[in-house]
């Protein structure tokens, strides 16, 4: 038998085995689809956030990959040329065993399919409520994560404007911390910080850890 015929036979057997397993795989896929879909929805905000970094890494890696491929191509072609006779010889020698294995496997495969079908139906029936519940839970979690991510990504700034002054609240916090450290304390000691801004005094008063006080002049 020709090398081509042996190769075709191997492909035919692989196709039949794949076909026999298809109902099992399809049932598993259908059961998993809602969970996978909702997991993707939950992960989308984080994937969107990571995309610029990923794109940058891909762009940086592309020239290196192309160069490596170009350098490897001759070696790959040479290896393929050397391996071809061995592959053909192995296919020819394997053909009788493939036929024997196919013949022996046919009743086993058919038996597995017959026995698996009612089990698959029963499992699908029992897991369907859980799958629906998991899908609903994943949807709620996804919406919650999306909302939290949106809140976390919002940049906020607050200013106080009076007469000819414009004061940024974050700057007051920073100056209060610096003033506290300048008095001999450590930044890590700060657990709480309250700031009271009095425009009429051109100053802000702060209280740290509900104990130490200070004043910042604008």
N, C-alpha and C positions, 0 to 999 in steps of 0.2 A: 504494500500500500504506500502511496506517495506521502511525502512530508505534508503536503497541503491537505490531503485527506485526513491524516492523523490530527492535524491542527483543527480541522473542521469538526471532527468527532469530539475533541476535548471541549470545544466551544459549545457544541450541541448539549453535552452532558451538563456543563455549567449553567446553560440556559434553562434546562429542565429542573435542575435543583433550585435555581433562583425562582422559577415559576411555582414550584411546590411550596416554597417558603413565603410566597407573596401574600397569601391571606393573613398569615400571622403578622407579618410586618405591617400590612395595611391597617389591621385592627389596632396594633400598638401605636401606629402613627396617628390614627383618628382620635384615640384616647388622649394622646399627648398634645395634640395641636392647640386646644384652648389654653393649656398651661403655658406652652411655649410662646403663644401669641401675646398673652398678658404679661409674661416675663419680659418680652421685648419692649412692650409699652412702658413697663416700670423702669427699664434700663435706659430708655431713649434719652432722657435729659443728661445722664452721665456720659453716654456715648457722644452726644452732640458737643458736650463740653470738652471731651478728649479729642475730638476730630482734628482741630488745628494742630495739636501736638503730633498726632498720628500722621497727618498729611506731611508735616515737616520732616518727620523721621523717614517716611517713604521717599520723599524727594531727595533727602541726603543719601539714602541707601541705593537709589536707582543706578547712579553711575558705577558704584562698586559692584553691584550685581551684574550689570551689563558686561563690565570688564572681566569678571569671574567667568561668566558664561562664554564669552569669546575665547578666553584662554583654555577653558575646559572642553570646548567643542571638538577639537582634533582628537583629544584623548578618548572622548566618548565614542566618536566614530570608529576609531581604531579598536576599542574594546568591543564594540558591537560587531565589527567585521570578524574579529577573532572568535567571538562567542557563537556566531550564527551556525557553523557546522556542528558544534556541540549541542546546540538547542535542537537542531533537526535530528541528530542521532538519538538524543534523549526522547524526543517525541515518537520516533519510530520504535524504539525499544519499549516505550511505555504503553503503546497501543493495545497489546493483548491484555495487559493488566487493567487498563481503563475499561475495556469491554467487559471484562470479568466483574470489575467493581460495579459497573453500571447495572449489569444483570442482577447481581446480588443485592444492590441497593434499591431497586425498583419496588419490590414488595414492602420493604421497610418504610420507604418514603410514602407509599400509598397508605400504609397502615397508620403512620404518624398523622397524615392529613385527615384521615377518617376520624381518628381519636381526638385530634386537636380541635376540629371544627365545633363540636358542642361545648368544649371547655372554653374556647375563645368567646363564644356567644354568651356563656354564663358569666365569665369574667367581665365582659363588656357590660352586661346587664347590671352586675353588682357594683362595678366601679363608676358607672355613669353618674349616679347622684354625687359621689365624692368628687368626680372630675368637674361637675358643674359648680359644686361648692368651692372647689379650689380655684376655678376660673373667676367666680365672683369675688373671692378673697384677694386674688392677684390683681383684679381690677381696682378694688378699693385701695390696696397697698400701693399700686402704681399711681393712682390719683393723688394719694397722700404724699408719696415721694416726690411727685412732680410739683405739688404745691410747695413742699418744703424747699425743694431745689430752687424754685422761683423766688421764694422769700429770701433765701440765702444769697442769691445772685444779685439782688437789688442793692445798688449803691446809694446810700443816703448821706446827705450833708445838711447841717442846720447852721444858720447865721442869725446874729442879732444886729440889727441896723438901728442906729440912733444918731442924730445930729450928723457929724462927719465921721463917725466910726462904723466899721463893719467887722464884727467879731465872729470867727468860726468856732463853733462849740468844741470840735475835736482839738483845736489848738489850745483852748482853755484847759481841757483835760491833760494834754501833754505838758503844758506849763506848770500845772498843779503837781503832777508827778515829779517833774524836774526840780521844782522848788522843795518838795518833800525830801528828795534824795540829797539835794544840796545842804539840807539841815543835818545830814549824817545818817539818814535812814537808807535801807535797801529797797530797791524797786519791788523785790519779791515779797516784801512785807505787806504790800498793799493788797487788801482783800475787798475793801469797799471804798468808793469815792463819790462824794456828793459835792456839787458845785452850785453856788448861789451867786448869780450875776446881778450886780447893782449898777446900772448905767449912770445913775445920778452921782455915784462915788467914783466913776471911771475905774472900777475894780470888780474883781470876782473873789469870793471867799470860798474856801474849800474845807471839807472835813474828811479825814482819812481814817478808816476803821472805826468810825464813830467816836474818835478820841482825839487825834491830832488835828490842829487847825492851821490855816495859813491864809495869806492874802496875795492876790496877783493884781498889779496895777496895769491898766491898758496903756 
